[in-house]
Amino acid sequence: MTEINNSFELLVFLKNKNLIDDEPLNWWPSNSQFDIFLGSILTQNTKWTNVEKSLENLHNLNIKTLEDIVEIDIDIFINAIAPSGFKNQKSKRLKQIAKNILEEFGDFDSFCKNVDRQWLLSQKGIGPETADAILCYGCLQEYMVVDSYTNRLLKSFGYEFESYDDIQTWLVYGINENYDKIVKLYGYEISLNRVYCRLHGKIVEYMKQKARV
């Protein structure tokens, strides 16, 4: 069994597995920040393949902005996101958070630049994992996403944590303490945001790969 002493060593271990490609740069299967925002909420309690169907339905309806989410007829919206499950609940929550973002930040770009974790966690239906996914992948801020894959992987290396925040702190500390080594590992200047994105992506792909064996 490989011994992992910190999250930098975890990154090296996973990087040597060649789990993810260089594109997309941040691993998340979309370069659209708005789609990432929607997907982060729609993916709760469902598979990503179902979210892709919902996003395709929204694209077909030409839903591209927060204003579009607010203005779309609720029944049409419910039907569009139905593949993601919990359609009534998710449609109401997406409409409400879209409205709240417009009232608080004015537009989506301002939201991405200025939103913080505390504001997101104050929104109904947004927990730590969803908030961090929006911040990390959608807003390109320096937040590390923790999910069930992360917890299971760390348990396999003998680590037991009491909370989401404890896991996140362990991951962030090892990355920040070894940032110079990470730059050498990649061979170019890489942002902390991108390191967090790609480490999380590697964890997910590694655990999926293990499940298939």
Secondary structure, DSSP 8 states (H G I E B T S, - for coil): -----SHHHHHHHHHTTT-S-SSSTTSSS-S-HHHHHHHHHHTTTS-HHHHHHHHHHHHHTT--SHHHHHHS-HHHHHHHHGGGS-HHHHHHHHHHHHHHHHHHHSSHHHHHHH--HHHHHTSTT--HHHHHHIIIIIS--S-----HHHHHHHHHTT---SSHHHHHHHHHHHHHHTHHHHHHHHTS---HHHHHHHHHHHHHHHHHHHHH-
